[in-house]
Amino acid sequence: MSLKKILILGASSDIGFKTINLFLEDGWEVFAHFNKNEKKLQYLKNDFEKINLIKYDFKNTKNLESQIKKKFNHGYHSIINLIGFIDNKSYMKSKMKDTITSITINALAPNLVIRNNLQFMIKNKWGRIVNGSALGIPYGGGEYSYNYNLSKHCLEFIPGKFKLLAKNNILINNLRIGHTDTKIHKRMKKTLFGKKRVKLIPINRMATPEEMANYLFFLGSEKNSYMTNQTVSSTGGE
């Protein structure tokens, strides 16, 4: 492909920022979606011409489908979804609207973006889709991440359609992202719980954002030429 376009949803996260850099350095044109932390992405925009910023809050569910078509209509060869809305609600205290909000932001909205782009991938006979999922799914998640983990569980569902699309060289995978040294975990690391949490990881440390970005780059680029319809974990042995 002479000009490769990638959409990264939730691009302003620490992992998203590192992932953007890898694709820009590889010559891709990056469409970076964000809701907050625009200043961080603007620095990249000053250094690279091939980056486009898309601000949109998926909490705004009014006319969501039409808004998605309007905001995300560029035709992407690759889509990486790193949206990770956490409301810190427990199972016992969550209301139906809380659960619906989390599922909409983390699973339904990204799925609409992906589905709207499929015809472009089919036409080009090339596509890569990667969903960033959660380490906590196999264990039931933490006390205050019920809605987050439930929504990520929904996100991991891969429609049977994608098995058929593999013949069009459209590959989709989920990456369960392990405990990573991001801002939120840096704060946690200083607490007693945070210190105990790291000791639970067999490799005895958190991952770096660069490490997770490397896996996302592999799955979302030409480097992945065969793996599809899989949910894989990068969790340091957990």
BELPE-V494998 format. One record per residue. N is the residue number from 0. PSI is psi in radians with two decimals (none if undefined). OMEGA is omega as a letter, one per 20 degrees, with the letter a starting at -180 (999 if undefined). Layout:
# BELPE-V494998
<<N/PSI/OMEGA> <N/PSI/OMEGA>>
This chain:
# BELPE-V494998
<<0/2.29/a> <1/-0.65/r> <2/1.99/a> <3/2.27/a> <4/2.31/r> <5/2.42/r> <6/2.21/r> <7/1.96/r> <8/2.34/a> <9/0.74/a> <10/-0.25/a> <11/0.01/r> <12/2.89/r> <13/-0.75/r> <14/-0.71/r> <15/-0.72/a> <16/-0.78/r> <17/-0.62/r> <18/-0.73/r> <19/-0.83/a> <20/-0.74/a> <21/-0.75/a> <22/-0.66/r> <23/-0.75/r> <24/-0.42/r> <25/0.07/r> <26/0.20/r> <27/2.69/r> <28/2.14/a> <29/2.29/r> <30/1.89/a> <31/1.95/r> <32/2.48/r> <33/2.86/r> <34/-0.67/r> <35/3.10/r> <36/0.70/a> <37/-0.60/a> <38/-0.70/a> <39/-0.72/a> <40/-0.52/r> <41/-0.57/r> <42/-0.72/r> <43/-0.69/a> <44/-0.53/r> <45/-0.46/a> <46/-0.43/a> <47/2.35/r> <48/-0.51/a> <49/0.78/r> <50/2.29/a> <51/2.31/a> <52/2.33/r> <53/1.93/r> <54/2.18/r> <55/2.40/r> <56/1.96/a> <57/-0.07/r> <58/-0.44/r> <59/1.60/a> <60/-0.03/r> <61/2.14/a> <62/0.73/a> <63/-0.80/a> <64/-0.77/a> <65/-0.61/r> <66/-0.67/r> <67/-0.74/r> <68/-0.61/a> <69/-0.74/a> <70/-0.58/a> <71/1.34/a> <72/0.52/a> <73/-0.26/a> <74/1.68/a> <75/2.40/r> <76/-0.48/a> <77/2.53/r> <78/2.22/r> <79/2.16/a> <80/1.95/r> <81/0.33/r> <82/2.31/a> <83/1.22/a> <84/2.20/r> <85/2.18/a> <86/-0.06/r> <87/0.56/r> <88/2.41/r> <89/2.92/r> <90/-0.76/a> <91/-0.48/a> <92/0.00/r> <93/2.41/r> <94/2.86/a> <95/-0.72/a> <96/-0.56/r> <97/-0.80/a> <98/-0.75/r> <99/-0.71/r> <100/-0.81/a> <101/-0.77/a> <102/-0.68/r> <103/-0.86/a> <104/-0.81/a> <105/-0.40/a> <106/-0.96/a> <107/-0.82/a> <108/-0.84/r> <109/-0.64/r> <110/-0.65/r> <111/-0.73/r> <112/-0.80/a> <113/-0.82/a> <114/-0.69/r> <115/-0.38/a> <116/-0.13/a> <117/-0.66/a> <118/-0.62/r> <119/-0.78/r> <120/-0.72/r> <121/-0.76/a> <122/-0.68/a> <123/-0.11/a> <124/0.71/r> <125/2.34/r> <126/2.52/r> <127/2.30/r> <128/2.24/r> <129/2.21/r> <130/2.17/r> <131/2.03/a> <132/-2.96/a> <133/2.45/r> <134/-0.56/a> <135/-0.16/a> <136/-0.85/a> <137/-0.36/a> <138/0.02/a> <139/0.00/r> <140/3.10/r> <141/3.05/a> <142/-0.62/a> <143/0.45/r> <144/0.52/a> <145/-0.94/a> <146/-0.65/r> <147/-0.89/a> <148/-0.60/r> <149/-0.75/a> <150/-0.64/r> <151/-0.57/r> <152/-0.73/r> <153/-0.68/a> <154/-0.56/a> <155/-0.24/r> <156/2.15/r> <157/1.98/a> <158/2.57/r> <159/-0.41/r> <160/-0.60/a> <161/-0.42/r> <162/-0.61/r> <163/-0.57/a> <164/-0.21/r> <165/-0.54/r> <166/-0.32/r> <167/0.21/a> <168/0.61/r> <169/1.97/a> <170/2.31/a> <171/2.37/r> <172/2.72/r> <173/2.38/r> <174/2.00/r> <175/1.96/a> <176/2.17/a> <177/-3.06/a> <178/1.94/a> <179/2.55/a> <180/1.18/r> <181/3.12/a> <182/-0.80/a> <183/-0.65/a> <184/-0.42/r> <185/-0.74/r> <186/-0.72/a> <187/-0.61/a> <188/-0.50/a> <189/-0.28/a> <190/2.89/r> <191/-0.71/r> <192/-0.73/a> <193/-0.70/r> <194/-0.70/r> <195/-0.64/a> <196/-0.74/a> <197/-0.62/a> <198/-0.29/r> <199/-0.25/a> <200/2.11/a> <201/-0.60/r> <202/-0.10/r> <203/0.54/r> <204/2.84/r> <205/2.76/r> <206/2.80/r> <207/2.69/r> <208/-0.59/r> <209/-0.68/r> <210/-0.78/r> <211/-0.66/r> <212/-0.64/r> <213/-0.72/r> <214/-0.72/r> <215/-0.69/r> <216/-0.75/r> <217/-0.88/a> <218/-0.50/a> <219/0.06/a> <220/-3.03/r> <221/-0.30/r> <222/-0.56/r> <223/1.88/a> <224/-0.03/a> <225/-0.50/a> <226/2.23/r> <227/2.77/r> <228/0.63/a> <229/2.63/r> <230/1.96/a> <231/2.75/a> <232/2.42/r> <233/1.54/a> <234/0.19/r> <235/0.36/r> <236/-0.03/a> <237/none/999>>
